[in-house]
Each structure stands twice: as C-alpha cells, then as structure tokens.
Amino acid sequence: MELALAMGLALATGVIAQVALAQKPPAPKPPPPTGPPTTNPGQPATNGPANRLPNQPTGDLVTFLQGHVATDDGTTVPNDVLVERVCNARTRQQVHAFPGGDFSMELGSMVDSYVDATADGSPRTSQSNSPTGTGIPRRELANCELRATVSGFTSNVVNLVDLTRDSSYVDIGTIVVHRTEKIKGATLSAAPYQAPKDARKAYENGIEAERKGKLADARQYFEKAVEIYPKYTSAWFQLGAVLRNLAQTEPAREAFSHATAIDSKFLPPYLSLAAMAFETQEWTQVLNLTNHVMDLDPLRYADVKGYIVDLDPVDYAEAYFYNSAANYRLNRIEEAEKSGLRAERLDTRPRFPQLHLLLAEIFARKNDYARASSETKIYLELMPHAKNADQVRQQLAELEKLNGPAS
C-alpha cells in the first residue's frame, strides 16, 4: 500500500538541521507516601484508571518501571531530578527520583504523575472507586522512552522498545545525566583554538555577516579565515553553509568535505552532506554519512569526560530521519523502522512531520495498520493544511478499514 512518503520526504529539501555501568535499584515498590510531591502545583489530582484494550491479556501489562539516575562523573545526583516518560515525542508521565537517584514509576495510575499517565493524552476525571496501577499494554510502550530532567545536566534516554517479557515490573537500568557546564581544557577539537588571531577575527566577522543576511560578505570572511588557517574546521563548515545558501552546490560540498577531512568527530558537516545526498536521492551515500554520525551518537557519550563543543543531542533527529529514509529506499525495512523510531523520540520540537508518513509506510509494509494509522494521524495533527493533507486523509481511511477486522 503506497502512502504519501514521496510528497512527505520532498518537504525536507534543506538541512533539517553514553554507556554507563548499570546500577541495580531496590526491589520494585510503589513510591512511599513520604516521597516527593505527588501533584503539580495548580493542577488538580486525578486517579482515573488506564484505558485497557478489549481482550488485552493481563500478563502483557507493564505496571511498574524502576531504575536509577546517575551522573557521568560519579558525583551526587541532584535532589530535584524528574524522570519523564515520553511517547511519540510527547511527555506522558513524570515522577521525582528518590534521594540517591532511584525511581519507581507506576503505569496506568495518576499517582506521582504530573501529566496524564494513560498515554492517550485525554483528560481524566477522578474516580475514587477505580483501582490504580492497572498497567499499560506492553505494545503501547514501544514508542516510549525514559529520560531525566534536572537543571545543569543533559540526559541520555532509555528506549522502551525491548522491555523484559512476561514481567509487569521492569528494571530499565540506569539513566545517565551529563553536566552542561564547560570544563576548561576539555573540548572536542583543539584546532579552532589554535587558529591565528587574524583567522579568528575573519571567522567572527563572517558569523556576524551571515547573521545579518549578508551572505556574499560572509563568504569572503570565511574564505579569508581558511586561507589564513587551512585547518579551521568550523570556518570550512560555515563556508559550506553559506555556499549552499547561495546555491553553490559543488563548492559547498567541497567545503563540507574539507571539514570532515580535518576532524572526523566534528559532525555538523556530515549532516549537511547527508542532507545534500538526501535531496539527490543518493541513498547509499546518505546511509554511509548518517551511520558515521550514529556511531558517534551523543546519547552514548557516557565515557566522555568534560564538555563537548558544538554538539546538540536534539539535532540528531535529523541523522536518524535521513538514515531511516535511506534504509527504507534500500528495502531494509527493519533498520528503517529502528532509525525512524529513534528519530521520532529525538524530534521533540517537532521539526520533521514527514517522518510520521515514513513510519506509517514502514508499518503498513509490515501489515501493522494500527500503528500506521496512528503515525498518519500525528502527521495530520502537525500539518492539517499541508498540500497533501486530503490525500493523506484518504489513505488514513483506507488504513483504518484494513485495521477494522483486527481491532
């Protein structure tokens, strides 16, 4: 069944631009009454039961998620750590971690939750006679992840795709948080800081000119910077970006390639090259470039000490989106699904509506019409007035017909 993937992917014509030691938390238990606040200030407390699918086997429900939050440098975890469950790029549940970092999240209950814990996003009314902790079907957690939120830190994420089978209590291991304060002397690449004063000045002038929209001036400044200091990685990257905006495709590609040749760990030019290959549908090249970025996935920098320059984990949704599209075009459906789901989890803004059409097509290929319908609905929520909206609505109707007998 063909969805509007081609149209959706055509929207992306520009730059759509940690492994910690597991720590075992205590035995599973609900949060004690003396724990952190159980409701959000100003928000009424509710305790409605979770929606349960018809004929849903009780053994396939997950009731508790438990784990531990730790810092990458071994220091004490702040007391105000909040653990969030995010599904389809939306925050569904929040709980406070206990002192020391342990946490326990009860699913299908409003206890210790600041947002709707039922994962359907609809408001719930208080029902005092309804049981709590009824759980959430395991398959509904496939698009979910856990992350920690605390001031001064960034967090890795724990995907809930592969939960422990045949257990309603799941230990997810450790969520690692990383300090965002800059530590002197710890950088990704020393090359920019070795540039002569004149080169740095030209670079700064180029940034300012680019900010003001004076692309021709910015190009001259960046060219001067790399002429003075040929190993100026950031200047090569910025030069490529300006050239690309000036529709100088081949010179832009050469500038990005210069940057990657100088420092293979500086990832922005790889993303730009992947975007350019995406536009020309060079899928093998897209795969190679994005695989390099994914090999240096910032969400797995648990062994890196210090501050990482110029790397924003949120922007890596771009790499996983491109990777998913390339795998799909190369008929590698399982790899496409894995990368697409990772892109969806990272795209919290969201910036790639067409990603949901891609996932819908992937799920339709696997005859999973329920999830295909869900992804199509998300696209229409994000892009209700898109040029292909009417066509996508027709396809949604067809998917729901196919899903009817199964549901």
N, C-alpha and C positions, 0 to 999 in steps of 0.2 A: 504494500500500500504506500503510495507516494504522498508525502506531506509537502509543506511549502519550505523545505530546507533550503532549496536554491535561492528563493527570494530572501529568506531569513539571513542566510550567510552573506548575501550581497550587501546587507546593511553594514558589514564590517569591512570597509574599504580603507580605513586609516589605522593608525596604531591604537588598537582598542586597549590602549595603553592607556629533627633535633632528636639525638636518640638518647633519652635519659634512662638510668637504671631503674627498673620497676621497683616500687616500694609497696609492700603489702599493707593495705589498710586494715582496720579491725574487722572482726566478724560483722556481717551485714546486720544493720539495726536501723530502725527509724530514728530521725533526729530527736533528741530528748527535748522535753518542754522548756528546759533552761537554756536552749541554744539561742542563736541569733534571732532577730525579729522575723516573724512569720508572714508579715504582710507589708506591702509597700505603703509608706505614709501617704494618706489621702486616698487610698484605694480600698474599697470595701472587701472584706474577706468573704470568700466563697468556698464551698466544698462539694460541688456537684460531682457526680460520677463520670468517669470517662466514657466516651462512646465506644460501644463494642460492636464489631461487625456481626451480622447474623451467622449463627452456627460457628463462631470463632472458637477453636479448641482452647480450653483453659491453659493447657500446657504450653501454648505458643504465646503466652502473655509475659511481658517483662514487667516486673513490679518495682524492682529497685536497681538503680545504678549506683555503684560506690567506687571510690577511688581516692586519689591523693594528689595534692597540688604541691610542687616543689620548685625551688629556684634553680637555675642552671649553675650558679656559683656556690651552692651549698649553704647560703645564708638563710636566716629565718624567713618563713613566708609571712607577709603582712597579715594583720588580723582582719582586714576588710575584703578578703578575696571572695568574689562572687563567681560561682560556676553556672554557666549557661548551657542549655540545650537548644541548639539551632537546627531547624528543619527547613529545607528548601529556602535557605537564606533568610529565614525569619526566626527571631528569638521566641521560643515557645515556653521555656521554663527557666527559673533562676533560683538557686539556693546558696546560702552562705556556707563556706567551708568552716569547719571547727578550728580552734587554735591548734597549730601544728600542721594543718593542711588537709586532714581527712575530710571527706564529704560523703553524704548519702542523699540520693535524690529519689523520692517516691514518685512513681509514674501513675498517671490516672487519678491523681489526687491534687487538691489545691493546697495541701499542707506545705509550708515553707516555700511557696511559689509566689512570684510577683506577677507572672503573666499566666495566661491560660495553659494548663498542663495537659490538656486533652489532645493537643496537636492539630485541632481543627480550626483554631483561630476564632471560634464563635464565642460570644459572651455566655457565661453560665450563671444560672440562678441558684441561690442557696437552697439545699435540700437536706435538712438536718437528719432525716431518716435514711439517707442514702449511704452506702458503705464507701469508705475511702480506700485508696490503694488497690483499685481493681486491675491496674496494669494497662499496658498499651501493646497491641499486637506487634510481634517482632518485625513483621514486614513493613510496618509503618515507620519504623526507626531506620530503615535503610538509607533514607535521605537525610539523616540527622548526624550531628557531631556535638561533642562537648568541648568547651573552651573556658578558660579562666579570664576574668576581668579584674584588674587591680591597677590603680594609678602608679605610673612609673615603670610598668612592665608591658611586654607583649607576650602573647601566649601561643603555644603550639595547639593543635587540635587533635582530638581523638575521634576518628570516624566510627560510626556505629553500624557499618555495613555488615561486618562479620562478627556478630555477637555470639557468645557461648551458647551452644544449642542445649535444649532440654533443661534450662535453668531459668527461674524467674528472678534470681538475684545475680547480677552480672558485675564482676570486678573489672573495671576498664583500665586499671593500672595507674600510671602517673601522667598528669598534665604538667608540662614544664613551662615556667614563665621566665622571660629573659629581660634583664634590665635595659632600659632605653637610654639611660644617661650615658653620655660619651665618656669613655675612659681614655685618657691621654696615652698616645703611642700605640693604640690598638685600632688599626684601620684595615680595610680590605686591600687597598693597594697604596704603596708609598709613592708611586710615580707622579701623581698630580702635585704632591707636596715637594717634589724635587725640581719642579719647573722653575726656571729663572723668573725674576720679578717682572720683566717685560712681558713674558708669555702669560703669566697670571693676570697681569693688567689687561692685556688684549682679550683674554678669556672673559674677564669680568665685564669689560665693555660690550663684548658680544652677547652676554646674557642680558644686559640691560637693553641693548638694541632689539634683541628678539622679544623681550617683554613688551616693548613699545610697538611691536609690529614692523620694525624697520629691518626686514629680512636681508636685503642687499647689504646693508651696513654690518649686520650680524655675521653674514658670510665672510666678509672681508676681515673682521676681527678674529674669527675662529681660524681662518686660513693663516693669518699672521701668527697666531698662537702655536699652531702645529708646525709652522715653518721655523720658528724660534726653537721649539722643543718638540721634535717629532714623536716622542713617546707620551705625549699629553693625551691620555686615553679619553678623558672627559671632553676635551676640546674636539677630538675626532668624532665622538658621538654627537655632540651638539652641532658640529658642522654637517654631519649626515642628516640630522633632523631638519636643519634649515634648508639644505639642498632638496630634501624630499618635499618640503612645503613649497619650494619653488618649482616643483615638477621636474627636477633634475634627477631622474631615477637612477641612472647608472653611476654618476658621481656620488650620489647618496649611498648607494650600495658599497662603493669603494671605500668611502669614509667609515661606514659601519664596520666593514671588514678589517680596516686598519686598526680600529679599536679592539676588535676581538683578537687580532694577532698580537697586540701588545699585552693584553690581560684577559685570559680566558675565563677569569672569575668575575669579571665586570659584565653583568648580564643584560643591562638595557639594550645594547646594540644587537644582541642575539634576538631579543623580542622584536626589534624593528625589522631585522632581516626576515624573521618568521612572518611578520605582517606583510612584507612585500611579497614573499613567496606565496602566502595565502591568497593575495589578490590575483596572482597569476596562476593559481591552482597547481603549483609545483609541490604536490603533496609529500613526496619523499623528502624533499628539502625541508619542508615545514616540520616533518617528523624528526629529522636529524637535529634541527635547531632547537626545537622545543624539548627534545629528550635531553639535550645538554643542560638546558635551564632546569628541568625537573631533577636531573642528577644532583644539582646544587640547590634543591628545594629549600628555601629558608625556613620552612616549618620543621626541618630536621637538623637545625644547626645547634643541637644540644651540646656538642663538643666544642663549639666556638666560644672562646672567652673574649670579652670585650665588646666593642661597638662595631657594627657592620655598616659601612658607609654606603649610601645610595641604594639600599635595598628595602623596599616596602612590601611586606608579605601580601598585602591585599591585592597588589597589582599582578600577582602571579595567576590570578584567574585567567588572564589573557593567554598565558602559555598553555594552560590546561585546556582552554577552549580550542585554541588552534590545534593542539595535539589530538583532541577528540575528533575534530573535523577531519584531520588528515587520516587518522586511523579508520574513520568511517568510510571515507572515499577510497581507501585501500582495502576495504572489506574486512577490516579487523574489528569486528563488532564488540567483542568483549573488552578489548583495550579502549575502544571508543567510549563504551559505557563507563568504564572506570575513570578515565580522564574527564569525561563530561560531568560525572557526579562530583568529582573533586573541584572542577571549575564552578559548579553550582554552589558548593559550600563556601568557596572563597569569594564569590561575587556578591558580597553583602550589600553593595550600594543600591541596586544592581546596575551594571553597565552593559550587559550582553543579553538583551531579551531574546535574540535569535538562538542563544544556547538552548532555550527550552524547546524550540522547534526541532533542533538537532536531537535532543534527548527523546522527544516524542517519536521521532522517526526511528531511533535506535530501539525503543521499547516496542514500537509497532512491528519492527522486523523480528522481534523475539516473541510476538503474539501476546505481549503484556499490555493489553488495551487499557486497563485501568490506569496504569502509570502513564501511558501515552496520553490519555485524556487529561490527566492531572497536569502534565507538563504543558499541554496545549492551552489549558485554562490559565496557567500562570502567564504564558506569553500574551494572551488576550487581556489579562488584567494590567500588564505592563504597557501594552501597545494597543489600546482599544480602537485607536483611529489610524492604525497602520494601513498602508495601501493594500496589503494582502489580508486585512482583517476579515472581510467577508468570506474569502476563500478558506481561511483557517477555521472560521466558524462552521462552514460546511463540512470540513474534514473532522472537526470535533464531533459533529452529529454522527458521522459515519463510525468514528471510534466508539462512541457511546452505544451505538447499535450493536457493534461487534462485542462490546463488553457486557451487553444486557444479559444474555443467557448465562454467562459465567458468574455474574453477580447475583 
